[in-house]
Amino acid sequence: MAIHKIDGVDGDNNFPKKFVTLYCTGAVTKGDWVVIDLTGTTNGRGASVKQYAGSSLDATAFGIATETKTAAGNLVVQTAGLCDFANMTGSVAAGAALACDTTAGKASAAAGGDASSPCGIHITIDGSTASVDAATNRVLISDQGYF
């Protein structure tokens, strides 16, 4: 089980953060939401990640890439806490649950059944709503406890 730290080492006391280094099976951009690669076998099935593909709701979305990779290799993924560079599909209201359900690497407002297992919650900056520009998006990542 992961150790939950509140001493400010991985974030401030109000927003502790959690990171994990995993093998990424392909290219990914900083701010992209990642999912467990259920077909990857490097380091064992379920131990690899990939950029969320965007074809349909993916309940295995669990974190955000903290760096850009042009090919497969080790990737640091933020799996919990406040992240201020998340990729999203468009405007999302403050406090909205997020789901990865339509666009590659990006989250959007959860709707219907998507809201039962959100990957995070959108936080506004200065009262504005989110844009697709990762530099302006702040989210709280739901710690799903996978890693």
NORMOMO-V401216 format. One record per pair of residues at least 12 apart in sequence whose ideal C-beta (glycine too) atoms are under 6 Angstrom apart, sorted by the first residue. I is the first residue (numbers start at 1). J is the second residue. Records with the same first field share a line. If there is no record, write none. Layout:
BEGIN
I->J  J
END
This chain:
BEGIN
11->81
15->81  82
16->81
17->81
18->79  80  81
19->76  78
20->77  79  147
21->74  76
22->49  77
23->42  43  48  74
24->49  69  75
25->37  40  48  50  72
26->50  72
27->69  70
28->51  65  69
29->68
30->65  67  68
31->85  86  87  134
32->51  65  87  105
33->52  61  64  100  105  107
34->49  63  65  77
35->52  58  60  61
36->60
37->49  50
51->105
52->100  105
53->104
54->103  104
57->101  114
58->100
59->117
61->100  119
62->79  144  146
63->77  78  79
64->78  83  86
66->78
79->147
80->141  143
82->140
83->139  141
84->138
85->134
86->137  139
87->105  106  134
88->106  107  130  137
89->103  106  108
90->132
91->129
92->109  122  130
94->124
96->109  122
97->110  115  118
98->110  118  119  120  122
99->114  118
100->119
101->114
118->142
119->142
120->139  140  141  142
121->140
122->139
123->138
125->138
END
